[in-house]
Amino acid sequence: MRYDNLFKPITIGNMVVKNRIFQSPVGSHLAGEDFNVTEEMLAYYEARLKGGMGLMTTEYVLISENTNYGTYHNLGLYEDRMIDELKKLTNMAHKYDVKLCVQLMHPSSYASAAYNGGIQSVAASPLEARAIGELSRAATIEELKLIVRKFGEAAVRAVKAGFDAIEIHCCHGHGLLGRFLSPMENKRVDCYGGNLEGRLRLTLEVLREIRSRVPEGFPIMMRMSAEDGFEGGQSLMDGRYVAKRFEEEGASMIHMSYGTFTTPWETLAPNGTPKGFNMERAAAIKEAVSIPVGFIGRINEPWVAEMILALGKADACYMGRSMLCDPEFPNKAFNGIENEIRPCIGCNHCISNVNFDNPVRCTMNPEAGREFELRELINGRDKSSGRVLVVGGGPAGLTAAKYVAYRGFDVELIEASDRLGGQMYLAAFPPCKQEIAAGTRYMIEECERYGVKITTDCTLTAEEIKERNYDHVLVCTGGEPIVPGFLKGAANLITSFDALEGKAMSGVNTVVVGGGLVGCETADFLAHPVNDLNVRSRKVTVIEMLPSVAADLKTSERPLMIRRMLGKGINIITSAKVLSVENDVIRYEKDGEIKEIKNVDTVVSAVGVKSVNSLAEELKEIGINPVVIGDAAKAPGTIHGATEAAVNAVAEL
């Protein structure tokens, strides 16, 4: 496919951008505690800047002191000393002919007092900041005047630092300006509230201040929500008016998003969300203005971006997680090797990691955020030689085999089953998880591209491995379902793996024991898509010991899955302990009472997974010290845990 629209230049203000692929702001948490650009951050940015994009927007940059955004690892432009720090980024961008836009932000109630010397955060109105468990107070008019000036001063420093554009953060109802814009957050009755014009006033004052202090024609982008996405929030009609007012006050471009952090699945859309789902909202905003409009929202394949532009729905395509996952996305699209683009599977591990104050990481790209640490591995083959055996074709084995081959070893991968992917293969079966299949396919094809010899339906004993005299043996044999003894009295007992892979039928009255992520996904998979109360529809019950189900899932995928389960009529029983299973009766204890579920024709065990590593022990017994990776090495975890462990092991070979 040709991407004539995607790689066409665009003019924004006095800035010409070489193509329409724009990276949206993605928090990295790689800055130093003194707001400095670390070697880790510089390497992370360089990996993306050299990938062929037209414009990159930085992660949020603070405009004022005492507003740390829930972490010490922020960038700032509220002191002159910070100019030279950020020049490191602008110089790097210009080296690769990329325009660099700085996002200026006041985080409002996301500025935790724990990081700001006990200072209470400010918002439009008194607010419970649920994300950090603190209360914010309403900012005074005098404080707002100071904040407007701080935005202007930060803009002056941004120009001095060499940035090509400035983006004003006023979306998602979580920064100060976004909170003022949202009727859900702004209950003021002074000149900064009361109606849309009042709620808009602070952002317009900031826009005017910045426009008055930067050179004529200097691009100013507005990062705004088209609508809040729930009753009582900002409507699309409001959003169209807001965009028009921004244009009238000197904005050069609209960077449109959707939703608020109250509905994180709208702003941080997980797997299963339609591609380019904000397209029609962007088109509605575009109808209201004459300046360029770009938008964000699961634009994760080149054809999606090209279609959006060809249909005239937007002028540029913002991509965040896609560029985190594969920094070379633009170059690969331009060179016609789209099949080699590493797919973002929408798992949102990147977001959850940053939200827990950790550096950014990516499930599919174990190099992300670690480019400096892994620079020797990333920079090319180290002319290693020798023969390596990888046992197991799950995500750990496939990732390890690819990187070992990349280093120059002769690699053979064997898999005992008739297919590759391990538990990652199964993870694509539940509703909305199809993109994981694309990730598995990519891993397999990467191994093939790097010359890994793959054999399925193959097992080797420890003695056979010794006879072949490999230089290294990597054991990635994964895990298998736990089937506790108290379930074995069931008339029909199957595992979650069997249910997902279609190895066993589930009856009309099915009970899933275990309400972690796997148990919930299995129940979601087994239940009929529509709860139409048909007598033939499968009745599904989930029993979980903890007070909440899917407690191990920390991303915006969870509320969507729970809503689906409830909508399908799945019966969820929490804080319950299964005591026994006898034929078609399950006895369990809840709130001190013994209860029963009768006429159960299928029990699904989803209580966990245990490591499969007997081969590793057998190899040690005959004098071979294997490298054990992934679920085989420790308590089974996530796909990201497997890929990260694999690259760590290969780097140490």
C-alpha positions in Angstrom: 0.0 0.0 0.0 1.2 3.5 -0.8 1.0 6.2 2.0 0.9 9.3 -0.1 -1.2 11.3 2.4 0.7 10.0 5.4 4.1 11.2 4.1 2.9 14.5 2.7 4.4 17.7 4.5 2.1 19.9 6.5 2.5 23.6 7.5 1.4 24.6 11.0 1.9 28.3 11.8 5.4 29.0 10.4 6.5 25.4 10.8 6.8 22.9 8.0 6.6 19.2 9.2 7.9 16.6 6.8 5.1 14.1 7.3 1.8 13.6 9.2 3.0 11.1 11.8 3.1 12.9 15.1 4.0 11.4 18.4 1.7 12.3 21.2 3.0 12.9 24.7 4.0 9.7 26.5 5.3 9.9 30.1 8.6 8.2 30.5 9.6 8.8 34.1 13.2 8.9 32.9 14.0 12.5 34.0 16.3 13.0 36.9 15.2 14.2 40.4 16.5 17.6 39.6 14.3 17.9 36.4 17.4 17.1 34.3 17.5 15.1 31.0 19.3 11.9 31.9 21.3 9.6 29.6 18.4 7.2 29.9 15.9 9.8 28.7 18.1 11.0 25.9 18.6 7.4 24.6 14.8 6.8 24.8 14.1 10.0 22.8 16.8 9.3 20.2 15.4 5.9 19.5 12.1 7.5 18.5 13.4 10.6 16.8 15.5 8.7 14.4 12.5 6.5 13.5 11.2 8.8 10.8 8.3 10.7 12.4 7.5 14.3 11.5 6.8 15.8 14.9 7.2 14.6 18.4 5.5 16.1 21.5 7.4 15.8 24.7 5.9 14.3 27.9 4.4 17.0 30.2 6.7 19.8 31.2 5.9 21.6 34.4 5.4 25.4 34.3 5.6 26.0 38.0 7.5 24.7 41.1 5.6 22.7 43.7 3.5 20.9 41.1 5.3 17.6 40.7 3.0 15.3 38.9 3.0 12.4 41.4 6.7 11.7 40.9 10.1 13.3 41.1 10.9 12.3 37.5 9.4 15.3 35.7 10.7 17.8 33.2 10.3 21.5 33.9 10.6 24.9 32.4 10.0 27.1 35.4 13.7 28.1 35.9 16.3 29.4 33.5 18.7 26.5 34.4 16.2 24.1 32.7 16.7 25.7 29.3 20.1 24.1 28.6 18.7 20.7 29.9 15.9 20.7 27.3 18.3 21.9 24.6 19.6 18.3 24.7 16.3 17.1 23.4 15.8 19.8 20.8 19.3 19.4 19.4 18.7 15.7 19.2 15.4 16.2 17.3 16.9 18.6 14.8 19.7 16.2 14.1 17.1 13.8 12.7 15.0 16.5 11.0 12.1 16.1 13.5 10.1 19.0 14.9 9.9 19.0 18.6 6.9 20.3 20.4 6.9 20.9 24.2 3.8 20.2 26.2 3.3 22.7 29.0 1.1 21.6 31.9 -0.1 22.5 35.3 -1.1 19.1 36.8 -3.6 20.5 39.4 -4.9 17.8 41.7 -2.4 15.2 40.3 0.3 17.2 42.0 0.6 15.1 45.2 1.4 16.9 48.4 3.7 14.0 49.2 6.0 15.2 46.4 5.5 18.9 47.0 6.5 19.6 50.5 3.0 19.0 51.9 1.6 21.8 49.7 -2.1 21.1 48.9 -2.9 21.1 45.2 -5.2 23.5 43.5 -8.1 22.9 41.1 -11.1 24.8 39.7 -13.2 23.7 42.7 -12.7 21.7 45.8 -12.0 18.2 44.5 -11.3 14.7 45.7 -8.3 13.6 43.7 -9.1 9.9 43.7 -6.0 8.9 41.8 -3.7 10.1 44.7 -6.2 10.0 47.6 -5.9 13.7 48.5 -8.2 16.8 48.5 -7.5 19.8 46.3 -8.7 23.3 47.0 -10.1 25.9 44.7 -7.5 28.2 43.3 -7.9 31.9 44.1 -8.0 34.5 41.3 -4.6 35.9 42.4 -3.2 32.4 42.1 -4.7 32.0 38.6 -3.1 35.3 37.5 0.3 34.0 38.7 -0.3 30.7 36.9 -1.1 32.5 33.6 2.2 34.4 33.9 4.1 31.2 34.7 2.8 29.6 31.5 4.1 32.7 29.6 7.5 32.5 31.2 7.8 28.8 30.5 6.9 29.5 26.8 9.7 32.0 26.6 12.1 29.5 27.9 10.8 26.9 25.5 11.6 29.2 22.5 15.1 29.7 24.0 15.5 26.0 24.4 15.0 25.6 20.6 11.5 24.0 20.6 9.7 24.3 17.3 6.2 24.4 18.8 4.3 24.6 22.1 1.4 22.5 23.2 -1.0 23.7 25.9 -2.4 20.8 27.9 -6.1 21.4 28.6 -7.8 18.0 28.2 -8.9 14.9 30.0 -10.2 16.9 33.0 -7.0 16.2 34.9 -4.6 19.1 34.4 -5.6 22.5 35.8 -6.8 23.9 32.4 -8.7 20.7 31.7 -10.4 20.8 35.1 -11.5 24.4 34.5 -13.0 23.4 31.1 -15.0 20.4 32.4 -18.4 21.2 33.9 -18.0 18.1 36.0 -14.9 19.6 37.7 -15.6 23.4 37.6 -18.4 24.5 39.9 -17.2 28.1 40.3 -19.6 31.1 40.2 -17.0 33.8 39.6 -15.7 34.9 36.2 -13.9 31.5 35.8 -17.0 29.4 35.9 -20.7 29.4 35.7 -21.0 28.7 31.9 -18.8 27.5 29.1 -17.3 31.0 28.4 -16.4 31.2 32.1 -14.9 27.7 32.2 -12.9 28.6 29.0 -11.6 31.9 30.3 -8.4 30.6 32.1 -7.3 28.6 29.1 -7.8 31.5 26.8 -5.9 33.8 29.1 -3.0 31.3 29.0 -3.2 31.1 25.2 -3.2 34.9 24.9 -0.3 35.2 27.3 1.8 32.6 25.4 0.9 34.1 22.0 2.0 37.6 23.2 5.4 36.2 24.3 6.5 34.0 21.4 7.6 35.1 17.9 4.9 35.8 15.4 3.7 32.7 13.6 5.2 30.4 16.3 3.0 27.3 16.4 0.8 26.8 19.4 -1.1 23.5 19.6 -4.1 23.0 21.9 -4.4 19.5 23.4 -8.1 19.3 24.2 -10.9 16.8 24.7 -13.7 16.8 22.1 -16.0 15.8 24.8 -15.9 14.3 28.3 -17.8 11.2 27.3 -20.4 10.9 30.1 -23.6 12.7 31.2 -23.0 16.1 32.7 -19.6 16.5 31.1 -18.4 18.6 28.2 -20.4 17.8 25.1 -19.2 17.6 21.5 -21.1 20.8 20.8 -19.1 22.4 23.6 -15.9 21.0 22.1 -16.6 22.5 18.7 -17.1 25.9 20.3 -14.0 25.6 22.4 -11.9 24.7 19.3 -13.3 27.7 17.4 -12.4 30.0 20.3 -8.9 28.6 20.4 -8.5 29.4 16.7 -9.8 33.0 17.2 -7.3 33.6 20.0 -4.3 32.5 17.9 -4.0 28.7 18.2 -2.2 27.1 15.3 -3.5 23.5 15.6 -5.9 21.3 17.6 -4.6 18.1 19.1 -7.8 16.3 19.9 -8.4 13.6 22.4 -11.5 12.2 24.2 -12.8 11.5 27.7 -11.4 12.1 31.1 -9.5 10.0 33.7 -12.8 9.2 35.2 -13.3 7.0 32.2 -9.8 5.9 31.5 -10.8 3.4 28.9 -11.7 6.4 26.7 -8.4 8.2 27.1 -6.1 5.2 27.4 -8.1 2.9 25.1 -7.1 -0.8 25.7 -7.1 -3.7 23.3 -10.4 -4.3 21.6 -11.1 -0.6 21.1 -11.8 0.1 17.4 -8.9 1.5 15.5 -9.1 5.3 15.0 -12.1 5.4 17.3 -12.0 9.2 17.6 -12.1 9.8 13.9 -15.7 11.1 13.6 -15.1 13.4 16.7 -12.1 14.8 15.0 -14.1 15.4 11.8 -16.7 17.3 13.8 -14.0 19.5 15.3 -12.4 20.0 11.9 -15.7 21.3 10.5 -15.6 24.1 13.2 -12.1 25.4 12.5 -9.8 26.2 9.6 -6.6 25.4 11.4 -5.1 21.8 11.2 -6.7 19.1 13.4 -4.9 16.0 14.6 -6.2 13.3 17.0 -5.1 10.4 19.1 -6.8 7.0 19.6 -5.6 3.6 18.5 -4.0 4.7 15.3 -1.7 1.8 15.4 -1.2 0.7 11.8 -0.1 2.7 8.8 -3.3 1.9 6.8 -5.4 3.3 9.6 -3.6 6.6 9.5 -3.7 6.7 5.7 -7.4 6.1 5.6 -8.1 8.8 8.2 -6.1 11.4 6.1 -7.5 10.2 2.7 -11.1 10.6 4.0 -10.3 14.1 5.1 -11.2 13.4 8.8 -8.0 15.0 10.1 -4.8 16.6 9.0 -2.3 14.6 11.1 -2.3 11.4 13.1 -1.0 11.3 16.6 0.4 8.0 17.9 1.7 7.3 21.4 1.9 3.7 22.3 2.6 2.7 18.7 5.7 4.8 18.7 6.7 3.5 22.1 6.3 -0.1 20.9 8.1 0.4 17.6 10.1 3.6 17.2 10.8 2.6 13.6 7.1 2.6 12.7 7.4 5.6 10.3 10.5 4.3 8.5 9.1 0.8 8.1 5.8 2.2 6.6 7.7 4.5 4.3 10.0 1.7 3.1 7.0 -0.7 2.5 7.9 -3.2 5.2 4.7 -2.8 7.3 4.8 -6.5 8.2 7.9 -5.8 10.2 6.3 -3.1 12.4 6.1 -4.4 16.0 2.4 -4.3 16.9 1.1 -2.5 19.9 -1.3 -5.0 21.6 -3.1 -2.4 23.6 -2.2 -4.1 27.0 -1.5 -0.7 28.6 1.4 -2.0 30.6 3.3 1.1 29.6 0.7 3.3 31.3 0.2 1.2 34.4 4.0 1.1 34.9 4.3 4.9 34.8 1.2 5.3 37.0 3.0 3.3 39.7 6.0 5.7 39.5 8.2 3.4 37.5 10.0 4.1 34.2 8.1 3.4 31.1 8.2 -0.1 29.8 6.5 -2.0 26.9 5.3 -5.6 26.8 6.1 -6.0 23.1 9.3 -3.9 23.1 11.6 -4.9 26.0 14.0 -2.2 24.9 11.6 0.6 25.6 12.9 2.9 28.4 16.0 0.8 28.6 17.8 2.0 25.5 20.8 3.3 27.4 21.1 0.3 29.6 20.8 -2.2 26.7 22.8 -0.1 24.2 25.4 -2.8 23.6 22.7 -5.3 22.8 20.7 -2.9 20.7 23.5 -1.4 18.7 24.1 -4.6 16.7 25.6 -8.0 16.6 28.6 -8.5 18.8 30.0 -11.2 16.6 29.2 -13.9 19.1 29.4 -17.4 17.9 28.3 -20.8 19.1 25.2 -22.9 19.1 22.2 -22.1 21.4 19.2 -24.2 22.2 16.0 -22.5 23.3 13.4 -24.9 24.8 9.9 -23.5 24.7 8.1 -21.4 22.1 6.1 -19.0 24.4 6.8 -15.3 24.6 9.9 -15.8 26.7 11.3 -18.4 24.3 10.5 -16.5 21.1 11.9 -13.3 22.5 15.1 -15.0 23.7 15.6 -16.8 20.4 15.2 -13.6 18.4 17.7 -11.6 20.5 20.2 -14.5 20.7 20.1 -14.8 16.9 20.5 -11.0 16.7 23.7 -11.3 18.7 25.1 -13.7 16.1 24.6 -17.1 17.6 23.3 -20.2 15.7 19.9 -20.7 17.4 17.6 -23.7 17.5 14.2 -23.4 19.2 12.1 -26.5 20.0 8.5 -26.6 21.2 6.8 -29.7 22.6 3.3 -28.8 21.3 2.2 -28.4 17.7 2.0 -24.6 17.9 4.0 -21.6 19.1 3.0 -18.9 21.5 2.5 -20.7 24.7 0.1 -18.9 27.0 0.3 -15.8 24.8 -1.5 -17.8 22.1 -4.3 -18.5 24.6 -4.4 -14.9 25.7 -5.9 -13.9 22.4 -9.0 -16.0 22.7 -11.1 -13.9 25.2 -13.2 -11.1 23.8 -11.3 -7.9 22.7 -7.9 -9.6 22.9 -7.3 -10.4 19.2 -4.4 -8.0 19.0 -2.4 -10.3 21.1 -2.5 -12.8 18.2 -0.8 -10.1 16.1 1.9 -9.8 18.7 2.5 -13.6 18.8 2.7 -13.7 15.0 5.2 -10.9 15.0 7.4 -12.7 17.5 7.4 -15.8 15.4 8.2 -13.9 12.2 11.0 -12.1 13.9 12.6 -15.4 14.8 12.2 -16.5 11.2 13.7 -13.2 9.9 16.8 -13.7 12.1 17.3 -17.3 11.0 16.1 -19.2 14.1 15.6 -22.9 13.3 12.1 -23.7 14.8 10.8 -27.2 15.4 7.4 -27.9 16.9 6.1 -31.3 18.2 9.6 -31.8 19.5 11.0 -32.8 22.9 14.5 -33.6 23.9 15.7 -35.3 27.1 18.5 -33.9 29.1 20.8 -36.6 27.8 19.9 -35.8 24.2 20.6 -32.2 24.8 24.0 -33.0 26.3 24.9 -35.2 23.3 24.3 -32.2 20.9 26.8 -30.2 22.8 25.2 -26.7 22.7 27.2 -23.8 24.0 24.1 -22.4 25.9 20.7 -23.9 26.8 17.8 -21.6 27.6 14.9 -23.2 29.3 11.6 -21.4 28.6 9.1 -24.1 29.3 6.5 -21.9 30.8 3.7 -22.9 33.2 0.7 -25.1 33.4 -2.7 -24.8 35.2 -3.0 -25.7 38.8 -5.8 -28.1 39.5 -6.4 -28.3 43.3 -7.5 -31.5 44.9 -10.8 -30.2 46.3 -12.0 -29.7 42.7 -11.4 -33.2 41.5 -14.8 -34.5 42.7 -16.5 -32.5 39.9 -18.5 -34.5 37.4 -16.8 -32.5 34.6 -13.6 -30.7 35.5 -11.6 -28.7 32.9 -8.9 -26.0 33.1 -9.1 -22.5 31.8 -6.5 -23.4 29.2 -8.7 -26.2 27.9 -11.7 -24.0 27.8 -10.0 -21.2 25.9 -8.3 -23.5 23.4 -11.4 -25.5 22.7 -10.0 -28.8 24.0 -13.0 -29.3 26.2 -16.7 -28.4 26.0 -18.4 -26.4 28.8 -21.9 -27.1 29.8 -25.0 -24.9 30.3 -24.3 -24.3 34.0 -20.6 -23.5 34.3 -18.7 -22.4 37.4 -15.3 -20.8 37.1 -13.3 -21.2 40.3 -10.8 -18.3 40.6 -11.6 -14.7 39.7 -8.2 -13.4 38.8 -7.5 -12.1 35.3 -7.5 -15.6 33.7 -10.7 -16.6 35.5 -12.5 -13.5 34.4 -11.3 -13.7 30.9 -12.4 -17.3 30.7 -15.8 -16.5 32.0 -16.1 -13.6 29.5 -15.1 -16.0 26.8 -17.6 -18.7 27.8 -20.7 -16.5 28.3 -22.9 -15.7 25.4 -22.2 -12.2 24.0 -25.8 -11.1 24.6 -27.7 -11.7 27.9 -31.0 -12.5 26.1 -32.2 -14.9 28.9 -32.4 -17.8 26.4 -32.8 -21.1 28.1 -30.0 -22.5 26.0 -27.6 -19.7 26.9 -24.8 -20.8 29.1 -25.1 -19.7 32.7 -21.6 -18.7 34.0 -20.6 -18.1 37.7 -17.3 -16.9 39.0 -16.2 -17.6 42.5 -13.3 -15.7 44.0 -11.8 -15.7 47.5 -10.8 -12.0 47.4 -13.2 -9.1 47.8 -12.7 -8.1 44.2 -12.2 -9.9 40.9 -9.4 -9.3 38.4 -7.5 -7.5 41.2 -4.2 -8.3 39.4 -5.3 -6.2 36.4 -4.2 -2.5 36.8 -5.1 -1.0 33.5 -8.2 0.5 31.8 -8.9 -2.9 30.3 -10.4 -4.0 33.7 -13.5 -1.8 33.9 -14.5 -2.7 30.4 -14.1 -6.4 31.1 -16.1 -6.1 34.3 -18.9 -4.2 32.5 -19.0 -6.9 29.8 -19.2 -9.6 32.4 -22.1 -7.9 34.2 -23.8 -7.1 31.0 -23.7 -10.8 30.0 -25.3 -11.8 33.2 -22.2 -13.5 34.7 -22.8 -14.2 38.4 -19.8 -12.9 40.3 -19.4 -14.2 43.9 -16.5 -12.6 45.9 -15.1 -13.2 49.3 -16.1 -16.8 49.0 -14.1 -20.0 49.7 -14.9 -23.2 47.8 -15.0 -26.0 50.3 -15.8 -29.0 48.2 -17.1 -30.2 44.8 -19.1 -33.4 44.7 -20.5 -34.4 41.2 -22.7 -31.4 40.3 -22.8 -29.6 43.7 -20.3 -26.9 44.8 -20.2 -26.0 48.5 -18.6 -22.7 49.5 -18.4 -20.4 52.5 -19.3 -16.7 52.3 -20.0 -14.3 55.2 -19.8 -17.2 57.6 -22.5 -19.2 55.9 -22.2 -22.4 53.9 -23.9 -22.2 50.5 -24.4 -24.4 47.6 -24.6 -24.2 43.8 -26.5 -27.2 42.4 -26.8 -28.7 38.9 -23.3 -27.7 37.9 -22.3 -29.5 34.8 -18.8 -28.0 34.3 -16.2 -26.7 36.8 -13.4 -24.6 35.3 -10.2 -24.4 37.4 -8.7 -21.0 37.1 -6.9 -20.8 40.4 -3.4 -20.2 39.0 -0.5 -21.5 37.0 2.6 -23.3 38.2 6.1 -23.4 36.7 7.1 -26.2 34.4 10.9 -26.6 34.9 11.7 -30.3 35.4 14.0 -30.2 32.4 16.1 -27.5 34.0 16.6 -29.7 37.1 17.5 -32.7 34.9 20.1 -30.7 33.0 21.7 -29.6 36.3 21.9 -33.1 37.5 24.1 -34.0 34.4 26.3 -31.0 34.7 24.6 -28.5 32.4 23.7 -25.2 33.9 20.8 -23.9 31.8 19.5 -20.3 31.8 15.9 -20.5 33.0 13.6 -17.7 31.8 10.0 -16.6 32.2 7.3 -18.7 34.0 9.7 -21.7 34.1 12.0 -19.6 36.4 9.6 -18.2 38.9 5.9 -17.8 39.8 4.1 -17.2 36.5 3.5 -13.7 35.6 2.7 -11.4 32.6 3.7 -11.4 28.9 5.9 -8.4 29.8 7.6 -10.2 32.6 8.5 -13.0 30.1 9.8 -10.7 27.4 11.8 -8.5 29.9 13.3 -11.6 31.5 14.3 -12.9 28.1 16.1 -9.8 27.0 17.8 -9.6 30.4 19.1 -13.2 30.1 20.3 -12.7 26.5 22.2 -9.5 27.5 24.1 -11.6 30.1 25.1 -14.5 27.8 
